[in-house]
Amino acid sequence: MDIGKKIRELRISNGLTLEELASRSELTKGFLSQLERDLTSPSISTLEDILEALGTDLSSFFQTEEEEQIVFSEQDYFVDEREPYTIQWIVPNAQKNDMEPILLTLHPGCESMVLESHGGQELGYVLQGSPTLVRGNKKYRLRPRETFYLNGRTSHYLINTGSSDAKILWVTTPPIF
């Protein structure tokens, strides 16, 4: 860990100058400047004084954050192939998030799973094909580049009456797939 760099980042994020931090921590501006440039190292006691002046403590300062993955590729996807459809979970472990996106490939003449009534919301975007959204006793014919957005209070599903695969990006909140 680059202690000097991290102290400098904390100082700047707190909107403090070197002079202000020196005054708050009862250290010299020169010492803090050398510390931030990693030309010197503080004692534990001095580091505690600096961190207190910056509104943190040793435990928080040295806690490392696990880098969060924010970009996913096909190698990260989990694929569930079934006869009537294929589901690709395009964000691994999305059930722990607020939203759960999937890529649904619905084969010709087949139906998706029925999504029972739930308290969340859903968004679907048709990438390919012309599936039909069945919600209650209503049917909505969809085309490529069309979107559906609905609350989950009524059970619903998709049917592909076309002759080629339909592909839908489908996002639910909370996760239900």
C-alpha positions in Angstrom: 0.0 0.0 0.0 1.2 3.5 -0.9 0.5 5.2 2.5 1.6 8.7 1.3 -0.6 8.6 -1.8 -3.6 7.4 0.2 -3.1 10.1 2.9 -2.9 12.8 0.1 -6.1 11.4 -1.5 -7.9 11.6 1.9 -6.6 15.1 2.5 -7.8 16.3 -0.9 -11.2 14.5 -0.6 -11.6 16.3 2.8 -10.9 19.6 1.1 -7.8 20.3 3.3 -4.5 22.0 2.4 -1.2 20.6 3.7 -1.2 23.6 6.1 -4.6 22.8 7.4 -3.8 19.1 7.9 -0.5 20.1 9.6 -2.4 22.3 12.0 -5.1 19.7 12.8 -2.6 16.9 13.3 0.0 19.1 15.1 2.7 18.2 12.6 4.8 20.3 10.2 3.7 21.0 6.7 7.2 19.8 5.5 6.8 16.4 7.3 3.4 15.9 5.7 4.7 16.9 2.3 7.5 14.3 2.6 5.1 11.7 3.8 2.7 12.2 0.9 5.7 11.9 -1.5 6.8 8.7 0.3 10.1 10.3 1.3 9.5 9.4 5.0 7.3 7.1 7.0 5.2 7.9 10.1 5.2 6.1 13.3 2.0 4.3 14.2 1.2 7.1 16.8 1.8 9.8 14.2 -0.3 8.0 11.6 -3.1 7.7 14.1 -3.0 11.5 14.7 -3.0 12.2 10.9 -5.9 9.8 10.3 -7.9 11.3 13.2 -7.5 14.7 11.7 -8.8 13.2 8.4 -11.8 11.7 10.1 -10.8 8.0 9.9 -8.9 5.4 11.8 -6.2 2.8 11.2 -8.7 0.0 10.6 -10.6 1.9 7.9 -7.4 3.2 6.3 -5.9 -0.2 5.8 -9.1 -1.9 4.8 -8.8 -3.0 1.2 -11.8 -3.0 -1.0 -12.2 -5.9 -3.3 -12.4 -4.5 -6.9 -16.0 -4.8 -8.1 -16.4 -6.3 -11.6 -18.5 -3.9 -13.7 -17.8 -5.3 -17.2 -18.9 -8.8 -18.2 -18.1 -10.8 -21.3 -19.5 -14.0 -22.7 -17.0 -16.0 -20.7 -18.8 -14.7 -17.5 -22.3 -15.7 -18.6 -24.1 -18.7 -17.2 -26.2 -20.5 -19.9 -29.2 -22.7 -19.2 -30.3 -24.4 -22.4 -33.8 -25.9 -22.4 -35.9 -27.2 -25.3 -38.2 -24.2 -25.6 -35.7 -21.5 -24.8 -32.1 -20.6 -23.7 -31.4 -18.3 -20.8 -28.1 -16.5 -20.6 -27.5 -14.8 -17.2 -25.4 -12.0 -18.5 -24.4 -10.7 -15.1 -23.1 -13.4 -12.8 -24.8 -13.7 -9.4 -27.2 -11.0 -10.3 -29.7 -12.4 -7.8 -27.8 -10.5 -5.1 -28.3 -7.2 -7.0 -31.4 -5.0 -7.3 -31.8 -5.9 -11.0 -31.4 -9.2 -12.8 -30.8 -9.1 -16.6 -31.0 -12.1 -18.8 -30.8 -12.7 -22.5 -33.7 -15.0 -23.5 -33.6 -16.9 -26.8 -37.0 -18.2 -27.4 -37.1 -20.9 -30.1 -39.8 -20.9 -32.9 -43.3 -22.1 -31.7 -42.2 -22.1 -28.0 -43.2 -20.3 -24.8 -41.0 -18.8 -22.1 -41.4 -19.6 -18.4 -44.5 -18.1 -16.8 -43.5 -15.3 -14.5 -46.0 -15.4 -11.6 -47.4 -12.3 -9.9 -44.7 -10.4 -8.0 -44.1 -7.0 -6.5 -41.4 -5.9 -8.9 -41.1 -4.4 -12.3 -39.7 -5.7 -15.6 -38.3 -4.3 -18.8 -37.8 -6.3 -22.0 -36.1 -5.2 -25.2 -36.6 -7.3 -28.4 -33.3 -7.8 -30.1 -34.5 -10.2 -32.8 -37.7 -11.9 -33.9 -41.3 -11.0 -33.1 -42.5 -12.6 -29.9 -45.9 -12.0 -28.3 -46.2 -10.9 -24.7 -49.1 -12.6 -23.0 -50.3 -10.8 -19.8 -53.5 -11.9 -18.3 -56.0 -12.1 -21.2 -54.1 -9.5 -23.3 -51.6 -10.2 -26.0 -49.0 -7.7 -27.3 -47.1 -8.5 -30.5 -43.5 -7.2 -30.3 -41.0 -6.4 -33.0 -37.3 -5.9 -33.0 -36.2 -2.8 -31.2 -39.4 -2.5 -29.3 -39.5 -2.4 -25.5 -42.0 -3.7 -22.9 -42.2 -2.3 -19.4 -44.6 -3.6 -16.8 -45.2 -4.2 -13.1 -45.3 -7.8 -12.0 -48.8 -7.8 -10.5 -50.2 -10.0 -13.3 -48.6 -13.3 -14.4 -47.2 -13.2 -17.9 -44.9 -15.0 -20.4 -43.7 -14.7 -24.0 -44.6 -16.9 -27.1 -42.6 -17.1 -30.2 -45.0 -17.8 -33.1 -42.4 -16.9 -35.7 -40.2 -19.2 -37.7 -36.9 -18.1 -36.3 -35.4 -17.5 -32.8 -36.6 -14.5 -30.9 -34.0 -12.8 -28.6 -35.1 -10.6 -25.7 -33.0 -8.7 -23.2 -35.2 -9.1 -20.1 -34.5 -7.2 -16.8 -36.4 -7.8 -13.6 -36.4 -6.1 -10.3 -36.1 -7.7 -7.8 -34.4 -10.7 -9.3 -36.8 -13.6 -10.1 -35.3 -15.7 -12.8 
